[in-house]
């Protein structure tokens, strides 16, 4: 076609460091002949820009983020310093054609997970049918027995979910893990787009990028639609936060502000006449829906952890009586469990009657004797994760680990095998980042956001792309040195 007029993308944009990559790694932006179709318009713009000025953009972006206040805290850090999540302005671009399959697969998965939660806290038909082992649920620390027999308003357990995807080739995305407890990152998705619109407005007049700015409005609508029957004609929505020291406090405040909802802490609430009442300057006012950003164990010191200082005493009793909606419902964390994840193909088939549109990554359950033996014998080649782990913690990446690290992990595995699963070391796709010398490929994942109400399921077109900024790293989490990118879904491509 017209690729021969482009000698090589590196001649224009600087040297691209491919040393750590191999032939199995899918480069989302370019082929040997030039940029892929979704990147063509961006490439034309980039080629015409002053690259010396572009290399200065990261400093401008840092100033913009500091002014906006987009920060996060890292748990366990003694100084408690708020940090910026590094942002790279080279977008991750996905065609609408590819996105349609992702969207359909995410809706299928969200419906199956919601049905699964309804079942395991109800009749447990999937266990009775022998599709999953009983001990997977009964002996799971994330299973909340208090939720047995409790039906949330509208039958929705997972109002908000963030499913982590990785791309393995031109056509295929696979699910790395599910996040339905208190998924985070939507605010960064929105602010990344706002930042790009501010810094490069001309790009969005030339390239048809689907909007993500209506996410707060859609979130508000699904929360309103999920309000209990006792709610007022205009349900009152509150965002329950642990407070300013929480790592995602920026997001809590941002979403509350964008939705026009109340940002509340446990100390702002009293239970009056068996209703959740919020303190205001005009006295106490009823709250109908709480978008909670507090884990189950800390929600209610009367029903769960008695030492919790951030929860609301008696909240679960009000919830059990149907007088408040909690989004997401207590007990949803079991669907985040990585051992449960390994059964997701069966779960999807059981509740939808269809095979999964989005496949899982191959997974070995260390609780099973043969799987454990395989993992121990092949530890240098595998990624081993705690079943309840998150944030890039509690895992071993075999190919990059030291002999000492593997020895420590082997002791953990043998002592408590049911606490771990293992997966192959995957060739995450790459998208370039901007460095001083030009573009360099870095591994990425994607967290799209799915919103569910009793009447519909919505998927925001794009989501949060997380990028491993360190050369050769596969860990994209911000707490582990990762950053983020704006994610574009192109219309009509």
C-alpha positions in Angstrom: 0.0 0.0 0.0 1.6 3.3 1.0 3.9 2.0 3.8 7.2 2.2 1.7 7.3 6.0 2.0 7.9 5.4 5.7 11.4 4.1 6.1 11.1 3.2 9.7 9.2 4.8 12.6 12.5 5.1 14.6 14.1 7.3 12.0 11.6 10.0 12.7 10.9 9.5 16.4 14.2 8.3 17.8 15.6 4.9 18.6 13.1 2.3 19.9 14.7 0.0 22.5 13.5 -3.5 21.6 16.3 -5.3 23.4 14.1 -6.8 26.1 11.4 -7.9 23.6 11.1 -11.1 21.6 9.1 -12.2 18.6 6.1 -13.2 20.7 5.5 -9.7 22.1 2.8 -7.8 20.2 3.6 -4.2 19.4 0.3 -2.4 19.3 1.6 0.7 17.5 3.7 -0.5 14.7 4.8 -3.3 12.3 8.0 -3.6 10.4 6.4 -1.6 7.6 4.9 1.2 9.7 2.1 2.1 12.1 -0.9 -0.1 12.4 -4.2 1.2 11.1 -5.6 2.6 14.4 -2.4 4.6 14.8 -2.2 6.1 11.3 -3.7 9.4 12.1 -1.8 9.8 15.3 1.4 8.9 13.5 0.8 11.6 10.9 0.3 14.2 13.7 3.3 13.0 15.6 5.5 13.1 12.5 4.7 16.7 11.9 5.4 17.9 15.5 8.5 19.4 16.9 10.0 16.4 18.8 12.3 18.6 20.9 9.2 20.4 22.3 7.4 17.1 22.7 10.2 15.8 24.9 9.5 18.7 27.3 5.9 17.7 27.7 6.4 15.3 30.6 7.5 18.2 32.8 4.5 20.2 31.7 2.2 17.2 32.4 3.7 16.9 36.0 2.9 20.5 36.7 -0.6 20.1 35.3 -1.3 17.0 37.5 0.1 18.7 40.6 -2.1 21.7 40.0 -5.1 19.4 39.5 -4.2 17.4 42.6 -4.2 13.9 41.0 -2.3 11.9 43.6 -2.2 8.6 45.4 -0.7 7.3 48.6 1.4 4.2 48.9 0.5 1.9 51.8 3.3 1.1 54.2 5.4 4.1 53.4 6.4 5.8 56.6 6.4 9.4 55.2 2.8 9.1 53.9 3.7 11.3 51.0 1.2 11.8 48.2 2.6 11.0 44.8 1.7 11.6 41.2 0.9 8.6 39.1 3.3 9.0 36.1 1.5 9.7 32.9 2.8 9.1 29.4 1.1 11.1 26.6 1.5 8.6 23.8 -2.0 7.2 23.8 -3.0 3.5 23.6 -5.3 3.3 20.6 -7.9 0.5 20.0 -10.1 0.2 16.9 -13.9 0.2 17.4 -14.0 -3.2 15.7 -11.7 -4.7 18.4 -13.6 -2.9 21.1 -17.0 -4.4 20.2 -15.7 -7.9 21.1 -14.2 -6.6 24.4 -17.5 -4.8 25.3 -19.6 -7.9 24.5 -17.3 -10.1 26.5 -17.2 -7.8 29.5 -21.0 -7.7 29.6 -21.2 -11.4 29.5 -18.7 -11.7 32.3 -20.4 -9.1 34.4 -23.7 -10.8 34.1 -22.2 -14.2 35.0 -20.4 -12.8 38.1 -23.5 -11.2 39.4 -25.5 -14.4 38.9 -22.7 -16.4 40.6 -22.8 -14.1 43.6 -26.6 -14.3 43.8 -26.3 -18.1 43.7 -23.5 -18.7 46.2 -25.3 -16.5 48.7 -28.6 -18.2 47.9 -29.3 -21.8 46.8 -25.7 -22.6 45.7 -26.9 -24.4 42.6 -23.5 -24.3 41.0 -22.0 -26.3 43.9 -24.9 -28.7 44.0 -24.4 -29.4 40.2 -20.8 -30.2 40.9 -19.4 -27.4 38.6 -17.2 -26.0 41.4 -16.0 -27.6 44.6 -17.8 -26.7 47.8 -14.6 -25.9 49.7 -13.8 -23.2 47.1 -16.6 -21.2 48.7 -16.9 -22.4 52.3 -13.2 -22.2 53.1 -12.6 -19.0 51.2 -11.7 -16.0 53.4 -13.5 -13.7 51.0 -16.8 -15.5 51.4 -19.1 -13.5 53.7 -21.5 -15.9 55.5 -23.5 -12.9 56.8 -24.7 -12.3 53.2 -26.4 -15.7 52.9 -30.0 -15.1 52.1 -29.6 -11.4 51.8 -30.9 -10.0 48.4 -29.6 -6.6 47.5 -32.0 -4.0 46.0 -32.6 -4.8 42.4 -30.6 -8.1 42.7 -27.4 -6.3 41.8 -24.2 -7.2 43.6 -21.6 -5.7 41.3 -22.7 -2.3 40.3 -19.1 -1.3 39.4 -16.4 -3.7 38.1 -13.0 -3.3 36.6 -11.7 -6.3 34.7 -8.0 -6.4 33.9 -7.2 -7.4 30.3 -4.0 -8.0 28.5 -3.5 -8.2 24.7 -1.6 -11.1 23.3 -2.0 -10.5 19.5 -3.8 -8.3 17.0 -7.2 -9.8 17.6 -7.1 -11.3 21.1 -7.5 -9.8 24.6 -7.6 -12.1 27.6 -8.7 -11.6 31.2 -5.9 -11.4 33.7 -8.2 -10.9 36.8 -11.5 -9.5 38.0 -12.0 -6.6 40.3 -15.4 -6.3 41.8 -14.8 -5.5 45.4 -13.9 -1.8 45.3 -12.3 -1.3 41.9 -10.4 1.9 41.4 -8.9 3.9 38.6 -11.9 5.4 36.9 -11.0 8.9 38.0 -7.5 8.6 36.4 -9.1 7.4 33.2 -11.2 10.6 33.1 -8.4 12.9 34.1 -6.0 11.3 31.6 -8.4 12.3 28.9 -8.9 15.8 30.3 -5.2 16.2 30.4 -4.8 15.2 26.7 -7.6 17.5 25.7 -5.8 20.3 27.5 -2.3 19.6 26.2 -3.2 18.5 22.6 -6.7 19.8 21.7 -5.9 19.7 18.0 -5.6 15.9 18.1 -9.2 15.5 19.0 -10.4 17.6 16.1 -8.5 15.3 13.7 -9.1 11.9 15.3 -12.5 10.5 16.1 -12.0 9.3 19.7 -14.9 8.0 21.7 -15.6 10.0 24.9 -15.2 8.8 28.5 -16.3 12.0 30.1 -19.8 10.8 30.8 -18.7 8.0 33.2 -19.6 9.9 36.3 -23.1 10.6 34.9 -23.5 6.9 34.0 -22.3 5.9 37.4 -24.8 8.2 39.1 -27.7 6.8 36.9 -26.9 3.2 37.7 -26.7 4.0 41.5 -30.0 5.9 41.3 -31.6 2.9 39.4 -30.3 0.6 42.1 -31.9 2.5 45.0 -34.1 0.5 47.5 -37.9 0.6 47.2 -38.0 2.9 50.3 -35.9 5.6 48.6 -37.1 9.1 48.0 -38.2 10.2 44.5 -34.7 11.6 44.0 -32.5 9.2 45.8 -29.6 10.6 47.9 -26.2 9.2 46.9 -23.2 9.1 49.2 -19.6 8.1 48.5 -18.2 6.4 51.7 -14.5 7.0 52.1 -12.0 5.8 54.8 -10.6 9.4 54.7 -7.8 11.4 53.3 -5.1 8.9 54.2 -6.5 6.2 51.8 -4.5 5.6 48.7 -7.5 6.3 46.4 -8.9 9.3 48.3 -8.4 11.5 45.3 -10.8 9.2 43.3 -13.4 9.2 46.1 -13.5 13.0 46.2 -13.4 13.3 42.5 -16.3 11.0 41.7 -18.4 12.4 44.5 -17.8 15.9 43.1 -18.5 14.8 39.5 -21.7 13.0 40.4 -22.9 15.8 42.7 -23.0 13.2 45.5 -22.0 13.5 49.1 -18.5 12.5 50.2 -19.0 11.0 53.6 -17.0 9.2 56.3 -18.3 6.9 59.0 -18.4 9.7 61.6 -20.8 11.6 59.4 -23.5 9.0 59.7 -26.0 7.9 62.4 -28.8 5.3 62.2 -32.1 7.0 63.1 -35.4 5.1 62.9 -33.6 2.2 61.2 -32.4 4.5 58.4 -28.9 5.7 57.4 -28.9 9.4 58.2 -26.2 11.9 57.1 -25.2 14.9 59.1 -25.7 18.2 57.3 -25.8 21.9 58.3 -29.6 21.6 58.3 -29.6 18.5 60.4 -29.7 14.8 59.5 -30.8 13.7 56.1 -31.6 10.2 54.8 -29.1 8.5 52.5 -30.5 5.9 50.0 -27.4 4.6 48.2 -23.8 4.3 49.4 -21.0 3.9 46.9 -18.7 2.4 49.4 -14.9 2.5 49.1 -14.3 0.6 52.3 -13.6 -3.1 52.4 -16.1 -5.5 54.0 -14.2 -6.1 57.2 -14.2 -2.4 58.1 -17.8 -1.5 57.0 -19.5 -2.1 60.3 -17.8 -2.7 63.6 -21.0 -4.2 65.1 -21.1 -7.0 62.5 -17.6 -7.4 61.2 -14.3 -6.1 62.6 -15.0 -4.6 66.0 -11.9 -2.5 65.9 -12.9 -0.6 62.8 -12.9 3.1 63.3 -13.9 4.0 59.7 -17.1 2.0 59.4 -20.7 2.7 60.4 -22.0 0.7 63.4 -25.2 -1.1 62.4 -24.9 -0.4 58.7 -25.2 -4.0 57.7 -28.4 -4.4 59.7 -30.0 -1.6 57.8 -28.7 -3.1 54.6 -30.1 -6.6 55.5 -33.5 -5.0 56.0 -33.4 -3.5 52.5 -33.3 0.2 53.6 -30.0 1.1 51.9 -28.2 0.1 48.7 -24.5 -0.7 49.1 -22.4 -0.6 45.9 -20.8 -2.9 45.6 -22.6 -5.4 47.8 -20.7 -6.9 50.8 -19.2 -10.2 49.9 -18.5 -9.5 46.3 -14.8 -9.9 47.0 -15.0 -13.6 46.5 -15.3 -13.0 42.8 -11.9 -11.2 43.0 -10.4 -14.4 44.4 -7.8 -15.8 41.9 -8.8 -19.4 42.7 -12.4 -18.5 41.8 -11.0 -16.8 38.7 -9.6 -20.1 37.5 -13.2 -21.4 37.4 -14.6 -18.5 35.5 -15.0 -20.4 32.2 -17.3 -22.9 34.1 -19.1 -20.1 35.9 -19.8 -18.3 32.6 -21.0 -21.5 31.0 -23.2 -22.4 34.0 -25.1 -19.1 34.2 -25.2 -17.9 30.6 -25.1 -21.2 28.7 -22.3 -19.9 26.4 -18.6 -20.2 26.2 -16.6 -17.2 27.4 -16.1 -14.5 24.8 -13.0 -13.3 26.6 -10.7 -16.2 27.7 -8.9 -16.6 30.9 -5.2 -17.0 31.2 -4.1 -20.6 31.8 -4.1 -21.1 35.6 -2.7 -23.8 37.9 -4.4 -24.1 41.3 -1.7 -24.9 43.8 -4.3 -26.4 46.1 -4.4 -29.4 43.7 -1.6 -31.9 44.2 -0.6 -32.3 40.5 -0.8 -28.6 39.8 1.4 -27.9 42.9 4.0 -30.4 41.7 4.0 -28.8 38.2 4.4 -25.3 39.7 7.3 -26.3 42.0 9.1 -28.0 39.1 8.6 -25.1 36.8 8.8 -22.1 39.3 11.5 -20.3 37.2 9.0 -20.0 34.2 5.8 -19.1 36.0 4.1 -16.1 37.7 2.8 -17.1 41.2 0.2 -15.0 42.9 -1.6 -15.0 46.2 -5.3 -15.7 45.7 -6.3 -12.6 47.6 -3.3 -10.5 46.5 -3.6 -7.2 44.7 -1.6 -4.1 43.7 1.3 -6.1 42.4 2.2 -7.4 45.9 2.5 -11.0 47.1 3.7 -12.4 43.7 6.7 -14.0 42.2 7.7 -13.5 38.6 9.8 -16.6 38.0 11.9 -15.5 35.0 13.1 -12.3 36.7 13.4 -13.7 40.2 16.6 -14.6 42.1 17.4 -18.0 43.4 16.9 -16.7 47.0 13.5 -15.3 46.1 12.4 -18.6 44.6 13.6 -20.5 47.6 11.5 -18.2 49.9 8.4 -18.6 47.7 8.8 -22.4 47.6 8.6 -22.5 51.4 5.4 -20.4 51.3 4.0 -22.6 48.6 4.6 -25.8 50.5 3.3 -24.4 53.8 0.0 -23.1 52.3 -0.5 -24.2 48.7 -4.2 -23.2 48.7 -3.1 -19.6 49.1 -1.6 -19.5 45.6 -2.2 -19.9 41.9 0.3 -19.9 39.1 0.2 -18.7 35.5 2.6 -18.7 32.6 4.8 -15.6 32.2 2.8 -13.8 29.5 4.1 -11.6 26.7 2.0 -8.5 27.5 1.6 -6.3 24.5 3.6 -3.1 24.3 2.8 0.5 23.5 5.6 3.1 23.2 6.4 5.7 25.9 8.2 9.0 25.3 11.8 9.1 26.5 14.6 11.5 26.0 16.0 9.5 23.1 12.6 8.9 21.5 10.0 6.2 21.8 10.6 3.0 23.8 8.2 0.0 24.0 6.7 -0.8 27.5 4.3 -3.5 28.6 0.7 -2.5 29.3 -2.6 -3.9 30.5 -6.1 -2.4 30.4 -8.8 -2.0 33.0 -12.2 -1.2 31.4 -15.0 -0.2 33.7 -18.4 -1.9 33.6 -21.5 -0.4 35.3 -24.6 -2.6 36.1 -28.1 -1.6 37.2 -31.2 -3.8 37.4 -32.1 -2.7 33.8 -28.8 -2.4 31.9 -25.0 -3.0 31.7 -22.8 -0.2 30.3 -19.1 -0.4 29.4 -17.1 2.8 29.2 -15.2 2.9 25.8 -11.6 2.8 26.8 -10.7 2.4 30.4 -7.4 2.8 32.2 -4.2 1.7 30.5 -1.5 1.0 33.0 2.1 0.9 31.8 5.2 -0.7 33.2 7.6 2.3 32.9 10.7 0.3 33.9 12.4 -1.4 31.0 11.5 -5.0 30.8 9.1 -4.9 33.7 5.8 -6.6 33.6 4.4 -4.9 36.8 2.1 -2.0 35.8 0.8 -1.1 39.3 1.4 2.6 40.3 2.5 1.4 43.7 5.2 -0.7 42.0 6.6 2.0 39.6 4.0 1.9 36.9 2.2 4.7 35.2 -0.9 5.3 33.0 -1.9 6.3 29.5 -5.0 7.7 27.9 -6.9 4.9 26.1 -8.6 5.8 22.8 -11.3 3.8 21.1 -11.6 5.1 17.5 -15.0 5.5 15.9 -15.5 3.8 12.6 -12.1 2.0 12.5 
